[in-house]
C-alpha cells in the first residue's frame, strides 16, 4: 500500500472518530453527522469507501 493511502486512511479514521464524539455529546445533529461522514469519505478516500453504507444507522433521538 502506498504511503499516501495509509496517511489518508489514518486521517479518515481520526476525522470520523471526532465526528462520532461530536454526535455522541450532542454537539451536532444526526443530519450534520451524516454530512460530515460523507465529507470525511470524500476528503480522505478510505480504502474500503465503496463498502461503507451511504447513510449511517445512528439513533435519531440524540441531536
MONORVEN-V708388 format. One record per residue. N is the residue number from 1. RES is the residue in one small letter. SS is DSSP state (2 for helix, 1 for strand, 0 for the rest). PSI is psi as a letter, one per 20 degrees, with the letter a starting at -180 (999 if undefined). BURIAL is # if it has 24 or more other ideal C-beta (glycine too) atoms within 12 Angstrom, else .. Layout:
# MONORVEN-V708388
n	res	ss	psi	burial
N	RES	SS	PSI	BURIAL
N	RES	SS	PSI	BURIAL
This chain:
# MONORVEN-V708388
n	res	ss	psi	burial
1	x	0	p	.
2	x	0	q	.
3	x	2	g	.
4	x	2	h	.
5	x	2	h	.
6	x	2	g	.
7	x	2	g	.
8	x	2	g	#
9	x	2	g	.
10	x	2	g	.
11	x	2	h	.
12	x	2	g	#
13	x	2	g	.
14	x	2	g	.
15	x	2	h	#
16	x	2	h	#
17	x	2	g	.
18	x	2	g	.
19	x	2	g	#
20	x	2	g	.
21	x	2	g	.
22	x	2	g	#
23	x	2	g	#
24	x	2	h	.
25	x	0	j	.
26	x	0	j	.
27	x	0	i	.
28	x	0	q	.
29	x	0	r	.
30	x	2	h	#
31	x	2	g	.
32	x	2	g	.
33	x	2	g	#
34	x	2	g	#
35	x	2	g	.
36	x	2	h	#
37	x	2	g	#
38	x	2	g	#
39	x	2	h	.
40	x	2	g	#
41	x	2	h	#
42	x	2	g	.
43	x	2	g	.
44	x	2	i	#
45	x	0	m	.
46	x	0	q	#
47	x	0	g	.
48	x	0	k	.
49	x	2	h	.
50	x	2	h	.
51	x	2	i	.
52	x	0	q	.
53	x	0	q	.
54	x	0	g	.
55	x	0	q	.
56	x	0	q	.
57	x	0	m	.
58	x	0	q	.
59	x	0	p	.
60	x	0	j	.
61	x	0	i	.
62	x	0	p	.
63	x	0	999	.
